[in-house]
Structure formats: C-alpha cells, structure tokens
Amino acid sequence: MTPETKICQNCKGDFIIEPDDFSFYEKMKVPAPTFCPTCRMQRRFMFRNERNLYKGVCDLCHESMISIFNPENNYTVFCSKCWWSDSWDSGDYYLDYDSSKNFFEQLKDLQSKAPFMDKVVSYLTLINSAYINHASRCKNCYLIYDAANCENVYHSNTVVGVRDSADCFMMNNTELSYGCIGGDGSRIYFSENCPSSVNVWYSKDCVGCTDCFGCVNLRNTSYHIYNEQYTKEEYDSKISELELDKYSNHLKIQEHIYDFWNKFPRKYMYGRMNDRATGEYVYSSKNAKNCYQSVLMEDSAYCQFITMPSFKDCYDISEWGNGAELCIEGVTIGEGVNNVKYCSGVWNNCHNVEYSMYTINCTDCFGCINLRKKQYCIFNKQYTKEEYFILREKIIADLEKNPYIDEKGRIWKYGEFLPYDLSPFSYNESFATQYFPLTKKEIEDSGFKYIEPKKPEYKATLEISGIPDSIHDVHDDFIKEILECNCGKFYRIVSGELQLLNRFDLPVPRICPECRHDQRLARLSKPFLFDRNCDKCGLDIKTSYASDRPEIVYCEKCYLSAIV
C-alpha cells in the first residue's frame, strides 16, 4: 500500500493518507476521509461549547439552570437533575427513518426534538460545582472546564487531580498552585511545564526543582533565581524583597520574564516517556502520530486533549479517553467506549455507536441523539437486532446515493464526521474559536453559523484602579464587588478564590477569567506542526514552532546536551 495525496473538501489543500492510515480505516471498515486532518479537527471543535454558559429554565421541572445551550436556539433542554433521572424515557423522542429524505437532514429534525442535557457533566459525581462543564468527580469548583477529580479549583482548564488551585491550564496531580501551564507538583506559581517541582515561581521547563524563581531548563536543584545559585538564606531574603503580595510588582516581573525565557533553547516538542510519538504536549505514549495535549495513548493518530488513560487504536478523537478503544472521528468520547464512529458526546460503556450525539450507556445505535441505556436504536427508535442491522446497511447505502451537500458544496457520505450544520452551537461560541479564531465575516463566508453576542447587563461597583495593590488590603466583603474588565466583560472574585489568594499571598487579578484564559492560551504551542531545522545542529525536525518564530528550538539530542 502506498501513500495517497488527496485534496481537502474544505480548505482545498493537499493532504497525504499514509499506509498505516489506510490500515486503520480498513480495520474500522470505513472509507478514507475527504477532509484534511486540520479541517477535521476544526470541524470537531465546532461541536463543543466549553466555556459559554447561559441562564435558562429546565423544560421538564421548569426550575432555573445553567446551560451550554443558548436559549435563543429553542432546543429542548433539561437540567442535570432531570436529565439523569428516571422521570422520562429518552426513547419517547424518536423518528421513523424515511429513505426519500437525506439521513443528516432527518438527524437535524431529531436534534430539535430530543431533550439535551444542560451541561456535559457526570452530575451525580459533582458536589457544590454547578458552574463547570465537561467535568466529573469535582467538589467545590467554579468555572473549570475539561476537568476530573478536582477539589477547590477555580478558573482552570484541562485539569485532572488538582486541588486548591486557580487559573491553571493543563495540570495533573497538582495542589496549591496559581497561574500555571503544564506540569505537576505543589506550590507552583506563574510557571510553565515544571513537573515534579515545589515552590517554583515564574519558571519554565524546570524538572524536579524546589525553591526557584525565574528559572529555565534546570533539573533537580534548589535556591536559584534567574538560573543563578544562592544559599537558602540568600534566596529567602531576595524573594521576600520582591513583595509578591503586590500587583504592581508582578507587572514589573512580567515585563521581562518572557524575554528572559526566550534566551534559552527549548525542545522541539513537549513530551516525556514516549515511544514513537509526534505532535505537542504528548506524554507516556506509544506510536502516537500528530497528537496534542494527550497522555498514555497507544496506536493512535490526529487526536487532541486525551486526558485520562487508557486510549488505544483511535483516530481523530478530540477530548477524553478513559478506556476508549477503536474509535474514529469524534469529540467528547470516553469512559469504556468501543467502536464509536463519527459521534459527538458518547460515553459510559457505549459500543458500536455511529453518527450519534450525547448518547450514554448505549450499544448498537445509529443516528441517535440524547439517548440513554438503549440498544438497537436508529433515530432513537427501538428495533429488533435483525431489523437494526438491515436498516443500518440501507442507510449507509442511501448516504452513498443521496449524500448531504451543504451550501458551500461540501459533500457528506458515510465515512465523514457530522456536517457543520448539525452543530448545536454557533461557531463563535464553540471551542473552535480558541484554536481557529475567525471574524464574523470569515465565519459566515465559510458557511458556518454566527450568533451576535449579547451585551452583559451589569454595572461595575468598583473601578479596576480602585483595587488595592496588595492582597493584605483586600477585605472579605470584596467578593460583593462587580469589576469590569477592559474587554467589556464583568467579573467577581468569588469567596473560595479570595481564600486562595490570601493563602498564596497573591494580589487580586485585574482582568476577567476569560482574558486570563486567553493569555494562557496565547502562551501555549498550538496543534499545528511545521518543518524546521534544529537551531544548533541543523537536523530536520517537525515542531509546533514555525521557522519564523523567535524561540531557539533544538532537536532532542541537542536540547538534552544543553541542559544536562
């Protein structure tokens, strides 16, 4: 089998399907994709609203709720308590398949009928954590996303096993930390990728370090400031002189810290304990091709945000894992699932599920939405085993004869993920905006949905300039203040967050949680690979750092020689 070059339906660029890709598609009994890996990723991201929360009313109990679905879209939405209860039967909301109509058009009709859950959470595993999404097993958490096994965590993203922390991104097994990206440990502040470290400040790519400030590329050391060695007494004295309880002093540090970091080489990709892995932020994985922010993967490709083991034999999956195996093209897929194809939101031991959305504990289902604990269903309608497999084959044949064609002429037959038009979210409220930002005109010109953001109906009670410089001057009643960010959004410092700031002796932030998240996101390498040469030996490398970027980028061998 030889590589094959194809032209992407969406971006019109060339992409190559390798022999190992063809082998996987043959194993899954599906055709090769007609969209390139990047456009496939963007499309999946459009089916995920991670951070936009709306006030709504449950369509079953009529109580108020927080939901990821904009009320203006008029979907039927149940609060978590109702959706996960036995007070309704998801099989009551079904359609009969009509072979004279396109399959995806009928799936869209079902989408407007079957009740959605308010948020993507394991409701029964949450304690005092109403304002979180894409999360499970969390306690006392607020505005965290893509999270599991967390307690007392605020304004954080992609966090697993984190406690007593805030404003963190991509952290595992961490406690008492603030403003960090990547890594694990305890008492890590404003640092990036510093695993197994304790009491580290404004540092980058340090491993196993203790009591370090402003350091880069150090290993298993202590009492360093800007990579210079000090005694314990000298270190403690100099840190005390910085007066880190004051916001003005953090501004001074931030004016030069990122330029200081860029004076040092960085490895072509972030990854540890891998065997044949390519991509960025890939850890403890084997035979993982072009993946991103993923751990403990095996024999998988083009996947992102795989946060929990295990994960095997999967292509084009965005988010989760935890026992997923033999899955292709899906978003929010996990918890013991097997043979899941072209789905959005399928978890809890689902098997042999295709073209479905928000389908839980189901087996042998095709084209289902918001379905629970069912088998042999198509469009949520129950069939016998024999009827199910006969109708499934007929639908696949009908998709070949009567494919879905959107307004831009893009064609969907069996073997492609759900069409853009079936996303329940507009582009500018979806996860896609974080990695594929587009203007309103670009969104509409691409044939995607756009929704006009509503202006918040609040009034600031305190000017940003009126926030005390030191946390020592902030009193408990500060949580009543409404603050207006420069972006026009309003925010509050909640009680648990203020307790952490006092505990860490850190000042109150001057920008809203969304802007803080955007700042962290801007510092991350993105899920796109470029051809570049090692800046020391000239070796060809595949890296997320384009050749025109200012960072010094080394191949693994040169990087290790520079730091060891």
KEKEFI-38890 format. One record per residue (C-alpha): x, y, z; chain; residue number from 0; residue in three letters. Coordinates in steps of 0.05 Angstrom, whole numbers, plus 5000, padded with zeros to 4 digits. Layout:
// residues N
u;v;w;kette;nr;rest
X;Y;Z;A;NUM;Ala
...
//
This chain:
// residues 564
u;v;w;kette;nr;rest
5000;5000;5000;A;0;Met
5028;5068;4980;A;1;Thr
5014;5139;5006;A;2;Pro
4957;5175;4971;A;3;Glu
4951;5251;4962;A;4;Thr
4880;5280;4967;A;5;Lys
4850;5349;4962;A;6;Ile
4812;5372;5024;A;7;Cys
4739;5389;5011;A;8;Gln
4742;5449;5057;A;9;Asn
4809;5485;5051;A;10;Cys
4826;5456;4982;A;11;Lys
4896;5440;5005;A;12;Gly
4933;5375;4993;A;13;Asp
4939;5323;5048;A;14;Phe
4970;5254;5049;A;15;Ile
4939;5189;5073;A;16;Ile
4995;5143;5095;A;17;Glu
4995;5067;5090;A;18;Pro
4985;5060;5166;A;19;Asp
4925;5106;5160;A;20;Asp
4895;5062;5106;A;21;Phe
4907;5001;5150;A;22;Ser
4868;5034;5207;A;23;Phe
4810;5053;5162;A;24;Tyr
4807;4981;5136;A;25;Glu
4806;4955;5207;A;26;Lys
4749;5002;5224;A;27;Met
4713;4983;5159;A;28;Lys
4705;5056;5138;A;29;Val
4728;5095;5077;A;30;Pro
4786;5145;5079;A;31;Ala
4768;5217;5097;A;32;Pro
4759;5272;5046;A;33;Thr
4777;5329;5094;A;34;Phe
4849;5342;5116;A;35;Cys
4869;5329;5189;A;36;Pro
4868;5404;5206;A;37;Thr
4798;5415;5178;A;38;Cys
4774;5351;5211;A;39;Arg
4800;5378;5278;A;40;Met
4767;5446;5267;A;41;Gln
4701;5413;5250;A;42;Arg
4700;5371;5313;A;43;Arg
4717;5432;5355;A;44;Phe
4655;5466;5328;A;45;Met
4612;5413;5362;A;46;Phe
4638;5431;5431;A;47;Arg
4617;5492;5471;A;48;Asn
4664;5491;5530;A;49;Glu
4664;5559;5562;A;50;Arg
4599;5595;5544;A;51;Asn
4546;5587;5597;A;52;Leu
4475;5613;5595;A;53;Tyr
4419;5622;5644;A;54;Lys
4358;5581;5625;A;55;Gly
4298;5544;5651;A;56;Val
4292;5468;5651;A;57;Cys
4239;5444;5602;A;58;Asp
4218;5388;5649;A;59;Leu
4217;5415;5721;A;60;Cys
4216;5489;5700;A;61;His
4269;5507;5751;A;62;Glu
4326;5555;5733;A;63;Ser
4391;5524;5708;A;64;Met
4459;5540;5678;A;65;Ile
4465;5512;5608;A;66;Ser
4514;5510;5549;A;67;Ile
4455;5519;5501;A;68;Phe
4435;5589;5482;A;69;Asn
4360;5596;5498;A;70;Pro
4351;5632;5431;A;71;Glu
4364;5567;5394;A;72;Asn
4300;5537;5423;A;73;Asn
4327;5468;5437;A;74;Tyr
4292;5426;5489;A;75;Thr
4340;5425;5549;A;76;Val
4333;5390;5616;A;77;Phe
4372;5408;5678;A;78;Cys
4423;5356;5700;A;79;Ser
4379;5331;5757;A;80;Lys
4321;5317;5709;A;81;Cys
4362;5292;5650;A;82;Trp
4397;5239;5691;A;83;Trp
4333;5218;5728;A;84;Ser
4284;5163;5711;A;85;Asp
4226;5212;5705;A;86;Ser
4229;5209;5629;A;87;Trp
4246;5159;5575;A;88;Asp
4295;5182;5521;A;89;Ser
4264;5131;5474;A;90;Gly
4199;5170;5472;A;91;Asp
4233;5222;5427;A;92;Tyr
4244;5186;5361;A;93;Tyr
4235;5189;5286;A;94;Leu
4220;5137;5234;A;95;Asp
4274;5134;5180;A;96;Tyr
4248;5160;5113;A;97;Asp
4291;5135;5055;A;98;Ser
4264;5190;5010;A;99;Ser
4299;5243;5053;A;100;Lys
4372;5254;5068;A;101;Asn
4397;5220;5132;A;102;Phe
4431;5282;5160;A;103;Phe
4370;5326;5148;A;104;Glu
4329;5277;5188;A;105;Gln
4382;5275;5242;A;106;Leu
4375;5350;5247;A;107;Lys
4300;5342;5257;A;108;Asp
4313;5294;5314;A;109;Leu
4361;5344;5344;A;110;Gln
4305;5395;5352;A;111;Ser
4261;5343;5386;A;112;Lys
4302;5302;5435;A;113;Ala
4320;5337;5501;A;114;Pro
4392;5357;5512;A;115;Phe
4428;5356;5580;A;116;Met
4443;5425;5606;A;117;Asp
4519;5414;5612;A;118;Lys
4566;5357;5595;A;119;Val
4579;5333;5665;A;120;Val
4572;5270;5707;A;121;Ser
4520;5302;5750;A;122;Tyr
4519;5251;5807;A;123;Leu
4594;5258;5817;A;124;Thr
4594;5333;5829;A;125;Leu
4590;5368;5896;A;126;Ile
4578;5443;5900;A;127;Asn
4603;5452;5829;A;128;Ser
4545;5479;5787;A;129;Ala
4586;5527;5745;A;130;Tyr
4632;5477;5710;A;131;Ile
4628;5439;5643;A;132;Asn
4659;5377;5612;A;133;His
4675;5353;5681;A;134;Ala
4665;5296;5730;A;135;Ser
4682;5279;5802;A;136;Arg
4693;5351;5825;A;137;Cys
4680;5385;5891;A;138;Lys
4676;5459;5908;A;139;Asn
4698;5480;5838;A;140;Cys
4679;5542;5798;A;141;Tyr
4687;5557;5724;A;142;Leu
4732;5499;5708;A;143;Ile
4728;5461;5643;A;144;Tyr
4753;5394;5617;A;145;Asp
4766;5371;5688;A;146;Ala
4763;5309;5732;A;147;Ala
4779;5291;5804;A;148;Asn
4787;5364;5826;A;149;Cys
4772;5399;5891;A;150;Glu
4772;5474;5908;A;151;Asn
4795;5493;5838;A;152;Val
4776;5558;5803;A;153;Tyr
4781;5587;5732;A;154;His
4821;5529;5704;A;155;Ser
4823;5486;5642;A;156;Asn
4845;5415;5626;A;157;Thr
4859;5396;5698;A;158;Val
4859;5326;5728;A;159;Val
4872;5311;5801;A;160;Gly
4882;5384;5820;A;161;Val
4867;5413;5889;A;162;Arg
4866;5482;5920;A;163;Asp
4889;5518;5857;A;164;Ser
4866;5572;5808;A;165;Ala
4879;5599;5738;A;166;Asp
4915;5536;5716;A;167;Cys
4917;5502;5648;A;168;Phe
4937;5430;5630;A;169;Met
4956;5409;5701;A;170;Met
4955;5339;5732;A;171;Asn
4962;5317;5805;A;172;Asn
4977;5387;5829;A;173;Thr
4959;5426;5891;A;174;Glu
4966;5497;5918;A;175;Leu
4984;5528;5851;A;176;Ser
4965;5590;5813;A;177;Tyr
4971;5618;5742;A;178;Gly
5008;5557;5714;A;179;Cys
5011;5519;5648;A;180;Ile
5031;5446;5646;A;181;Gly
5067;5403;5698;A;182;Gly
5050;5375;5766;A;183;Asp
5073;5386;5837;A;184;Gly
5057;5434;5893;A;185;Ser
5061;5510;5902;A;186;Arg
5077;5527;5830;A;187;Ile
5062;5598;5810;A;188;Tyr
5061;5633;5742;A;189;Phe
5105;5578;5713;A;190;Ser
5103;5533;5652;A;191;Glu
5118;5459;5645;A;192;Asn
5153;5448;5712;A;193;Cys
5136;5376;5732;A;194;Pro
5153;5346;5799;A;195;Ser
5170;5414;5827;A;196;Ser
5154;5450;5892;A;197;Val
5153;5525;5908;A;198;Asn
5173;5548;5838;A;199;Val
5157;5618;5812;A;200;Trp
5158;5647;5742;A;201;Tyr
5199;5588;5716;A;202;Ser
5197;5548;5651;A;203;Lys
5217;5476;5634;A;204;Asp
5246;5461;5702;A;205;Cys
5240;5389;5727;A;206;Val
5245;5366;5799;A;207;Gly
5263;5435;5825;A;208;Cys
5249;5466;5893;A;209;Thr
5251;5539;5913;A;210;Asp
5268;5570;5846;A;211;Cys
5248;5637;5816;A;212;Phe
5251;5659;5743;A;213;Gly
5290;5598;5721;A;214;Cys
5294;5559;5656;A;215;Val
5316;5488;5638;A;216;Asn
5340;5469;5708;A;217;Leu
5338;5398;5735;A;218;Arg
5334;5374;5807;A;219;Asn
5361;5435;5840;A;220;Thr
5342;5488;5892;A;221;Ser
5352;5561;5911;A;222;Tyr
5362;5591;5842;A;223;His
5339;5660;5818;A;224;Ile
5343;5672;5744;A;225;Tyr
5387;5610;5739;A;226;Asn
5438;5635;5790;A;227;Glu
5453;5594;5852;A;228;Gln
5441;5624;5922;A;229;Tyr
5443;5597;5993;A;230;Thr
5376;5584;6026;A;231;Lys
5383;5646;6068;A;232;Glu
5401;5690;6008;A;233;Glu
5344;5660;5968;A;234;Tyr
5292;5672;6022;A;235;Asp
5316;5743;6033;A;236;Ser
5313;5762;5959;A;237;Lys
5243;5731;5949;A;238;Ile
5218;5770;6010;A;239;Ser
5245;5834;5979;A;240;Glu
5202;5822;5916;A;241;Leu
5138;5834;5957;A;242;Glu
5096;5787;5914;A;243;Leu
5033;5806;5951;A;244;Asp
5031;5869;5907;A;245;Lys
5002;5871;5837;A;246;Tyr
5050;5926;5815;A;247;Ser
5110;5882;5829;A;248;Asn
5082;5825;5787;A;249;His
5074;5873;5729;A;250;Leu
5148;5891;5734;A;251;Lys
5167;5817;5733;A;252;Ile
5122;5802;5674;A;253;Gln
5153;5859;5633;A;254;Glu
5217;5819;5624;A;255;His
5205;5747;5644;A;256;Ile
5182;5721;5577;A;257;Tyr
5241;5754;5541;A;258;Asp
5286;5721;5592;A;259;Phe
5255;5652;5578;A;260;Trp
5267;5661;5504;A;261;Asn
5342;5668;5513;A;262;Lys
5344;5593;5528;A;263;Phe
5334;5536;5479;A;264;Pro
5271;5494;5482;A;265;Arg
5259;5424;5457;A;266;Lys
5224;5416;5390;A;267;Tyr
5164;5384;5425;A;268;Met
5138;5378;5496;A;269;Tyr
5137;5304;5513;A;270;Gly
5166;5253;5561;A;271;Arg
5170;5178;5564;A;272;Met
5145;5168;5493;A;273;Asn
5159;5114;5442;A;274;Asp
5150;5139;5371;A;275;Arg
5106;5199;5385;A;276;Ala
5098;5263;5345;A;277;Thr
5058;5326;5360;A;278;Gly
5059;5372;5421;A;279;Glu
5048;5360;5495;A;280;Tyr
5047;5285;5487;A;281;Val
5067;5242;5547;A;282;Tyr
5077;5168;5563;A;283;Ser
5050;5147;5495;A;284;Ser
5069;5095;5444;A;285;Lys
5060;5100;5369;A;286;Asn
5021;5166;5373;A;287;Ala
5022;5207;5309;A;288;Lys
5010;5282;5306;A;289;Asn
4973;5286;5373;A;290;Cys
4964;5344;5421;A;291;Tyr
4956;5352;5496;A;292;Gln
4949;5277;5506;A;293;Ser
4974;5224;5555;A;294;Val
4980;5148;5556;A;295;Leu
4959;5136;5484;A;296;Met
4975;5076;5441;A;297;Glu
4970;5065;5366;A;298;Asp
4931;5129;5354;A;299;Ser
4935;5190;5308;A;300;Ala
4908;5261;5299;A;301;Tyr
4879;5263;5370;A;302;Cys
4875;5321;5419;A;303;Gln
4860;5331;5494;A;304;Phe
4864;5258;5514;A;305;Ile
4870;5269;5589;A;306;Thr
4856;5201;5621;A;307;Met
4883;5131;5607;A;308;Pro
4873;5084;5573;A;309;Ser
4866;5102;5499;A;310;Phe
4882;5054;5442;A;311;Lys
4872;5047;5367;A;312;Asp
4836;5114;5356;A;313;Cys
4840;5166;5301;A;314;Tyr
4814;5237;5302;A;315;Asp
4786;5239;5372;A;316;Ile
4783;5305;5409;A;317;Ser
4777;5302;5485;A;318;Glu
4776;5249;5538;A;319;Trp
4797;5176;5534;A;320;Gly
4790;5135;5599;A;321;Asn
4783;5067;5565;A;322;Gly
4766;5089;5494;A;323;Ala
4787;5039;5441;A;324;Glu
4775;5030;5366;A;325;Leu
4743;5098;5356;A;326;Cys
4745;5145;5296;A;327;Ile
4726;5218;5287;A;328;Glu
4692;5241;5350;A;329;Gly
4691;5294;5403;A;330;Val
4680;5281;5478;A;331;Thr
4688;5206;5474;A;332;Ile
4707;5164;5534;A;333;Gly
4694;5121;5594;A;334;Glu
4699;5050;5568;A;335;Gly
4673;5062;5497;A;336;Val
4690;5016;5439;A;337;Asn
4678;5021;5364;A;338;Asn
4648;5091;5364;A;339;Val
4647;5126;5296;A;340;Lys
4632;5198;5277;A;341;Tyr
4599;5219;5342;A;342;Cys
4596;5279;5389;A;343;Ser
4587;5264;5463;A;344;Gly
4587;5188;5472;A;345;Val
4608;5157;5538;A;346;Trp
4596;5107;5594;A;347;Asn
4609;5040;5562;A;348;Asn
4579;5053;5494;A;349;Cys
4595;5002;5439;A;350;His
4582;5002;5364;A;351;Asn
4552;5072;5362;A;352;Val
4554;5114;5299;A;353;Glu
4532;5185;5279;A;354;Tyr
4503;5199;5347;A;355;Ser
4504;5257;5396;A;356;Met
4500;5256;5473;A;357;Tyr
4488;5182;5475;A;358;Thr
4502;5147;5541;A;359;Ile
4506;5073;5561;A;360;Asn
4482;5051;5492;A;361;Cys
4501;4993;5446;A;362;Thr
4488;4984;5372;A;363;Asp
4457;5053;5358;A;364;Cys
4459;5093;5294;A;365;Phe
4438;5166;5286;A;366;Gly
4413;5176;5357;A;367;Cys
4412;5239;5399;A;368;Ile
4405;5247;5474;A;369;Asn
4393;5173;5485;A;370;Leu
4407;5132;5548;A;371;Arg
4412;5058;5563;A;372;Lys
4386;5032;5496;A;373;Lys
4406;4981;5444;A;374;Gln
4388;4971;5370;A;375;Tyr
4361;5042;5360;A;376;Cys
4361;5086;5298;A;377;Ile
4337;5158;5306;A;378;Phe
4322;5137;5378;A;379;Asn
4270;5086;5354;A;380;Lys
4275;5015;5381;A;381;Gln
4285;4957;5332;A;382;Tyr
4298;4883;5338;A;383;Thr
4370;4862;5326;A;384;Lys
4354;4836;5256;A;385;Glu
4315;4899;5237;A;386;Glu
4371;4944;5264;A;387;Tyr
4427;4915;5222;A;388;Phe
4384;4912;5158;A;389;Ile
4364;4985;5166;A;390;Leu
4435;5007;5183;A;391;Arg
4461;4978;5118;A;392;Glu
4405;5011;5080;A;393;Lys
4421;5079;5109;A;394;Ile
4494;5072;5091;A;395;Ile
4475;5054;5020;A;396;Ala
4426;5113;5018;A;397;Asp
4481;5160;5041;A;398;Leu
4523;5138;4981;A;399;Glu
4466;5152;4933;A;400;Lys
4438;5214;4968;A;401;Asn
4495;5249;5006;A;402;Pro
4486;5312;5047;A;403;Tyr
4511;5373;5010;A;404;Ile
4518;5439;5047;A;405;Asp
4512;5509;5019;A;406;Glu
4587;5510;5002;A;407;Lys
4582;5446;4962;A;408;Gly
4617;5403;5014;A;409;Arg
4594;5331;5009;A;410;Ile
4579;5282;5066;A;411;Trp
4574;5208;5053;A;412;Lys
4585;5152;5103;A;413;Tyr
4656;5159;5129;A;414;Gly
4656;5233;5148;A;415;Glu
4642;5265;5215;A;416;Phe
4576;5302;5225;A;417;Leu
4564;5362;5178;A;418;Pro
4578;5431;5204;A;419;Tyr
4503;5447;5201;A;420;Asp
4488;5397;5256;A;421;Leu
4529;5431;5309;A;422;Ser
4482;5457;5363;A;423;Pro
4529;5515;5373;A;424;Phe
4547;5576;5332;A;425;Ser
4620;5580;5311;A;426;Tyr
4637;5639;5356;A;427;Asn
4611;5603;5418;A;428;Glu
4645;5538;5402;A;429;Ser
4713;5510;5423;A;430;Phe
4738;5523;5352;A;431;Ala
4748;5597;5367;A;432;Thr
4805;5580;5414;A;433;Gln
4848;5548;5360;A;434;Tyr
4816;5573;5296;A;435;Phe
4795;5645;5310;A;436;Pro
4753;5676;5255;A;437;Leu
4719;5743;5245;A;438;Thr
4644;5747;5235;A;439;Lys
4654;5755;5160;A;440;Lys
4702;5696;5157;A;441;Glu
4653;5653;5196;A;442;Ile
4595;5670;5150;A;443;Glu
4636;5665;5087;A;444;Asp
4656;5594;5108;A;445;Ser
4584;5574;5114;A;446;Gly
4586;5568;5190;A;447;Phe
4536;5595;5240;A;448;Lys
4548;5661;5276;A;449;Tyr
4510;5689;5335;A;450;Ile
4513;5762;5357;A;451;Glu
4539;5764;5428;A;452;Pro
4493;5798;5479;A;453;Lys
4520;5856;5519;A;454;Lys
4522;5839;5593;A;455;Pro
4471;5875;5636;A;456;Glu
4515;5893;5695;A;457;Tyr
4545;5956;5725;A;458;Lys
4613;5958;5758;A;459;Ala
4613;5975;5831;A;460;Thr
4688;5986;5834;A;461;Leu
4738;6013;5783;A;462;Glu
4797;5968;5768;A;463;Ile
4842;6025;5791;A;464;Ser
4807;6021;5859;A;465;Gly
4830;5950;5873;A;466;Ile
4883;5951;5928;A;467;Pro
4954;5937;5904;A;468;Asp
4967;5887;5960;A;469;Ser
4924;5828;5978;A;470;Ile
4936;5849;6050;A;471;His
4889;5908;6039;A;472;Asp
4833;5868;6008;A;473;Val
4777;5852;6058;A;474;His
4728;5794;6058;A;475;Asp
4670;5837;6032;A;476;Asp
4709;5848;5967;A;477;Phe
4671;5788;5939;A;478;Ile
4610;5834;5933;A;479;Lys
4645;5879;5883;A;480;Glu
4629;5876;5809;A;481;Ile
4691;5891;5766;A;482;Leu
4693;5909;5693;A;483;Glu
4750;5882;5650;A;484;Cys
4780;5922;5593;A;485;Asn
4746;5873;5545;A;486;Cys
4677;5897;5569;A;487;Gly
4660;5834;5609;A;488;Lys
4644;5837;5683;A;489;Phe
4671;5790;5736;A;490;Tyr
4674;5778;5810;A;491;Arg
4725;5748;5857;A;492;Ile
4686;5690;5890;A;493;Val
4696;5670;5962;A;494;Ser
4738;5607;5951;A;495;Gly
4782;5644;5901;A;496;Glu
4795;5701;5950;A;497;Leu
4813;5650;6004;A;498;Gln
4866;5620;5957;A;499;Leu
4894;5689;5940;A;500;Leu
4901;5703;6014;A;501;Asn
4932;5635;6026;A;502;Arg
4982;5646;5970;A;503;Phe
4994;5719;5988;A;504;Asp
4978;5739;5916;A;505;Leu
4942;5802;5891;A;506;Pro
4873;5805;5860;A;507;Val
4874;5797;5784;A;508;Pro
4857;5859;5743;A;509;Arg
4826;5824;5683;A;510;Ile
4767;5776;5677;A;511;Cys
4775;5700;5677;A;512;Pro
4764;5696;5602;A;513;Glu
4820;5744;5587;A;514;Cys
4865;5707;5636;A;515;Arg
4849;5643;5600;A;516;His
4863;5676;5532;A;517;Asp
4931;5699;5558;A;518;Gln
4950;5629;5579;A;519;Arg
4924;5601;5513;A;520;Leu
4967;5651;5475;A;521;Ala
5030;5624;5510;A;522;Arg
5014;5552;5491;A;523;Leu
5042;5519;5429;A;524;Ser
4985;5503;5381;A;525;Lys
4966;5436;5350;A;526;Pro
4999;5451;5283;A;527;Phe
5066;5422;5261;A;528;Leu
5118;5455;5216;A;529;Phe
5183;5434;5182;A;530;Asp
5242;5468;5214;A;531;Arg
5316;5456;5228;A;532;Asn
5348;5448;5296;A;533;Cys
5379;5515;5313;A;534;Asp
5443;5481;5336;A;535;Lys
5458;5421;5291;A;536;Cys
5412;5435;5232;A;537;Gly
5373;5369;5237;A;538;Leu
5305;5368;5203;A;539;Asp
5250;5369;5256;A;540;Ile
5175;5371;5259;A;541;Lys
5154;5422;5311;A;542;Thr
5098;5469;5331;A;543;Ser
5148;5527;5325;A;544;Tyr
5146;5555;5254;A;545;Ala
5213;5575;5225;A;546;Ser
5197;5649;5232;A;547;Asp
5184;5644;5307;A;548;Arg
5235;5677;5354;A;549;Pro
5246;5618;5401;A;550;Glu
5311;5579;5400;A;551;Ile
5289;5508;5382;A;552;Val
5333;5446;5389;A;553;Tyr
5325;5374;5369;A;554;Cys
5321;5326;5428;A;555;Glu
5395;5307;5427;A;556;Lys
5419;5380;5426;A;557;Cys
5368;5400;5479;A;558;Tyr
5390;5346;5527;A;559;Leu
5463;5364;5517;A;560;Ser
5446;5437;5533;A;561;Ala
5412;5423;5599;A;562;Ile
5447;5362;5628;A;563;Val
//
